[in-house]
Amino acid sequence: MASEPSAWKRYYDEWAPALLLFARQRTRFQPDAEDVVQEAFLKVWEKYDQKSPIPNPY
């Protein structure tokens, strides 16, 4: 995904509103909530190519 800008945009567009709402409810301050969401997406971006498959628990 990190190498595919359109996939990243779809991912961001899908999850950003819910994450921002969640962060806003916790921080009660819009700029702080935006920072939290930005940091979360940055971590996903940095770690995406390092992901390891999740083993099937069954």
N, C-alpha and C positions, 0 to 999 in steps of 0.2 A: 504494500500500500504506500509506503514512503516514497517509492519510485513512481507512483501513479498519481499525479495531482488530481485528476478527476475523481478517483476512488477516495482520496483523502477528503476532498470537498464534500462528497456524498456522506462520508462517515461523520464529518464535522457537522454538516447540516442536520443530520439525523439526531445526533446526541447532544450538541451544544445547548439547545433550549432547555432540555430536561436537567442537564448538569448545572446550568446557570440558575435555574429555579431552585434546585437542591442547595447549591452553595449560597444563594441569596437568603434562603430560609435559615441557614445556619449562621451566616455572618451578619445579616441585617444591614449590610452596607454594600451597595452595588459595586463600587470599585474593587473592594476586597473579593467579592464573589467572582468578578471577572478575572482577577489575578489567579484565583484558585483554579478556575476552569482552564485558563491559559496554561498554567503549570501542569495540569493533568494531561492536556493534549500534547504538550511538549514531551512529557515522559512517555506517552504512548508512541509518539513519533520517533524518539530516540531508541526505544526498546523494541520496536516492531520487528525489525530484521533479526533480532536476537531471540525471538520467540522459539519455544520448543513445543512440540506437539503435546497435547493433553492426552494421556493414556486413557483408554476406555475403561471405566471402573467396573464394567460388567464382565 
